[in-house]
Every structure is written in structure tokens, then in C-alpha cells.
């Protein structure tokens, strides 16, 4: 990765962040999937984080954005209790869709475009990306804290230098 090309830095850090998101989801034991934290089940905290990443990373004002098929009104809202429950499979499939969408977006992004505004949006592409890293950071920390508190196990992270595992042959925990 070159340190003088913002798009390459963003691409690398996004791939690392997405790997860590997937790993944290994989680290949630079934016994915690529906356990409530701050009055919401753990799966809903994960869905909230993913839905925001899906909607806000590229363009929250995209007129062609389609809610995921698993979505129902306020399912992403951590202030509103939902009747619907999402399974691990629902979340894993949604994550895969988001991962493909975001990787396709960042691989085609160049430095000159970072200060451009997506259509109908009041924020630059760079602002949206950084805002999602901030949002992701907050919720990943909370979810990791829930896992650590209940299991005593610390989900593995990559940091800046560890290679991204290319197959399932790695330790999910530190």
C-alpha cells in the first residue's frame, strides 16, 4: 500500500475493518445472539451497525437505495423495540451484500473524487467514509465489550500490520 494515495489507504483500511466486523459477528456465541444489552438484543446492535454502513458509506441520499429484504420499519433503530428477530444467517447474508457493495465502491474510487458530493448529498464522499469508520468504531467496541464481558474471550483484530487471513484457518480470538 502506498502512503501517498488516499484511495489505497482507504481501500486497505476498509478491507481490514470489514474483516474485523465479520470476525466479531463470528465471535458472538449463539447463547448471546438474543441477549439484551441496553434493552436491545445483540443481533439488533449488529444490524444497526450494518444498516448504517450500508446506507451511509456511499450515499445516504441515493434515490435508488433499496432496504435489504430482511428490513422492516425501525429494525435498525436502537431506540425502538422490534417484533421481528433476525437470525445469524440473515445477518451473515446481509454482511456479504454490504461487503461486496463497499469493496466495489472503494476499488473504483480515486483521490480526486474524495471531495466530490454524491448526488443529492450534503456530505463529501470522504466525510461519509470517515463518518462510517467513526460509527463502526463505536459499535464494534460495544459489541466486542459485550462478547468479552460474557465470554472472557477477546475477538481478534488485525491492526495496521497483520495480514488479512484469506481463509477460515485462523483464530477468531486473541
C-alpha positions in Angstrom: 0.0 0.0 0.0 1.4 3.4 -1.0 1.2 6.0 1.7 0.7 8.9 -0.8 -2.5 7.7 -2.3 -5.6 8.2 -0.1 -7.7 5.8 -2.1 -5.3 3.0 -1.5 -5.2 3.8 2.2 -9.0 3.9 2.4 -9.2 0.6 0.4 -6.8 -1.2 2.8 -8.3 0.1 6.0 -11.9 -0.7 4.7 -10.9 -4.2 3.9 -9.4 -4.6 7.4 -12.4 -3.1 9.0 -14.8 -5.4 7.1 -12.7 -8.4 8.1 -12.9 -7.3 11.7 -16.7 -6.8 11.5 -17.1 -10.3 10.1 -14.8 -11.8 12.8 -16.7 -10.0 15.6 -20.0 -11.4 14.2 -18.5 -14.8 14.1 -17.4 -14.5 17.7 -20.9 -13.9 19.0 -21.9 -17.2 20.7 -25.4 -18.4 20.0 -26.2 -18.0 23.7 -25.7 -14.2 23.3 -27.5 -13.7 20.0 -30.8 -12.7 21.6 -29.4 -11.5 24.9 -30.4 -7.9 25.6 -27.9 -5.1 26.1 -29.3 -1.6 26.7 -32.8 -3.1 26.2 -32.0 -4.4 22.7 -30.9 -7.9 21.6 -27.3 -8.2 20.5 -28.3 -9.1 16.9 -30.1 -5.8 16.7 -26.9 -3.9 17.7 -25.2 -5.7 14.9 -28.0 -5.0 12.4 -28.0 -1.3 13.4 -24.2 -1.1 12.7 -24.5 -2.9 9.4 -27.5 -1.0 8.2 -25.8 2.3 8.8 -22.7 1.0 6.9 -24.9 0.0 4.0 -26.9 3.3 3.9 -24.3 5.9 4.8 -20.9 4.7 3.5 -21.7 5.6 -0.1 -24.7 7.9 -0.3 -27.4 8.2 2.3 -29.5 10.3 -0.1 -29.4 7.8 -3.0 -32.8 7.8 -4.5 -32.2 4.2 -5.7 -31.2 2.8 -2.4 -33.3 -0.3 -1.5 -33.7 -1.5 2.0 -32.4 -5.1 2.5 -35.1 -7.8 2.1 -34.8 -8.6 5.9 -35.6 -5.0 6.8 -38.8 -3.8 8.5 -39.6 -0.3 9.7 -37.3 0.8 12.6 -35.5 -2.5 12.7 -32.3 -0.5 12.6 -33.4 1.8 15.3 -31.8 1.1 18.7 -34.5 3.2 20.5 -37.5 1.1 19.2 -38.2 -2.5 20.2 -38.9 -4.7 17.2 -41.3 -7.6 16.9 -39.0 -9.1 14.2 -36.0 -11.2 15.0 -33.0 -11.7 12.7 -31.1 -15.0 12.6 -27.4 -15.3 12.3 -27.9 -16.4 8.7 -29.9 -13.2 8.0 -27.1 -11.1 9.4 -24.3 -13.1 7.6 -26.0 -12.8 4.3 -26.6 -9.1 4.8 -23.0 -8.6 5.7 -21.9 -10.3 2.5 -24.1 -8.0 0.4 -22.6 -4.9 2.1 -19.1 -6.2 1.8 -19.4 -6.7 -2.0 -21.1 -3.3 -2.4 -18.5 -1.4 -0.4 -15.5 -3.2 -1.9 -16.8 -2.5 -5.4 -17.2 1.2 -4.5 -13.8 1.8 -3.0 -11.9 -0.1 -5.6 -13.2 2.4 -8.2 -12.7 5.5 -6.0 -9.8 7.8 -6.8 -8.2 10.6 -4.7 -9.7 13.3 -6.8 -13.3 12.1 -6.2 -13.0 12.1 -2.4 -14.1 15.7 -2.1 -16.9 15.3 -4.5 -20.5 15.2 -3.2 -22.6 12.2 -4.1 -25.8 13.0 -5.9 -28.4 14.9 -3.7 -26.0 14.6 -0.7 -24.7 17.4 1.5 -21.6 15.5 2.6 -18.4 14.6 0.6 -17.5 11.1 -0.2 -14.6 11.4 2.2 -16.8 12.7 5.0 -19.2 9.8 4.6 -16.4 7.2 4.7 -14.8 8.8 7.8 -18.2 9.1 9.5 -18.9 5.4 9.0 -15.5 4.5 10.3 -16.3 6.5 13.4 -19.8 4.9 13.7 -18.3 1.5 13.1 -15.7 2.1 15.7 -18.2 2.9 18.3 -20.5 -0.1 17.7 -17.7 -2.6 17.2 -16.3 -1.5 20.6 -19.6 -2.0 22.3 -20.2 -5.4 20.6 -16.7 -6.6 21.5 -17.3 -5.4 25.0 -20.5 -7.5 25.3 -18.6 -10.5 24.0 -15.6 -10.0 26.3 -17.8 -9.4 29.3 -19.9 -12.5 28.8 -17.3 -15.0 27.5 -13.9 -13.7 28.7 -12.7 -14.1 25.1 -11.3 -11.1 23.1 -12.2 -11.1 19.3 -9.1 -11.0 17.1 -8.3 -7.7 15.3 -5.8 -7.0 12.6 -4.3 -3.7 13.5 -2.3 -1.9 10.8 0.2 -4.5 10.0 -1.2 -8.1 10.4 -2.1 -9.7 7.1 -5.8 -10.3 6.4 -6.5 -14.0 6.7 -7.5 -15.4 3.3 -9.3 -18.5 4.5 -11.1 -19.7 7.6 -7.9 -21.1 9.1 -7.3 -18.5 11.8 -8.0 -18.0 15.5 -11.2 -15.8 15.9 -9.9 -14.8 19.3 -6.7 -13.2 20.6 
